[in-house]
Amino acid sequence: MVAQGNEVSAHHIDEVSPKDLPPADLFIFGSPTHFGKAPGNIMRFVKKVNLPSGASYAVFASCTSLTSMTFEDNAPTVGPSWIANHYGSLMIFYYEGATGFTSP
């Protein structure tokens, strides 16, 4: 993002309040997982987060043992390595009528 001329600011959840985030065009929340779940502190933060109306956001977790994902809407726009290391072992599920999904 920086290479494309965008200003990027990263904050640890201990540095900001979920109800008073700094202004941004895009919010990205990420976390490692432990035994398949995000740590409690990130879960509490995300549940309390107050984003501006219409704000764009993304959420990710690093989970090398991920076996399935279910999308509740149309396919997201992602880069080519969004499921790195999961080829062949990751099942993607989506609801009938959703658009943007393809099969390898």
WOMO-V459405 format. One record per run of one state. SS is the DSSP state (2 for helix, 1 for strand, 0 for the rest). FROM is the first residue (numbers start at 1). TO is the last residue. If there is no record, write none. Layout:
SS;FROM;TO, SS;FROM;TO
This chain:
0;1;1, 2;2;4, 0;5;16, 1;17;17, 0;18;19, 1;20;20, 0;21;25, 1;26;34, 0;35;36, 1;37;38, 0;39;39, 2;40;48, 0;49;55, 1;56;62, 0;63;67, 1;68;71, 0;72;90, 1;91;94, 0;95;104
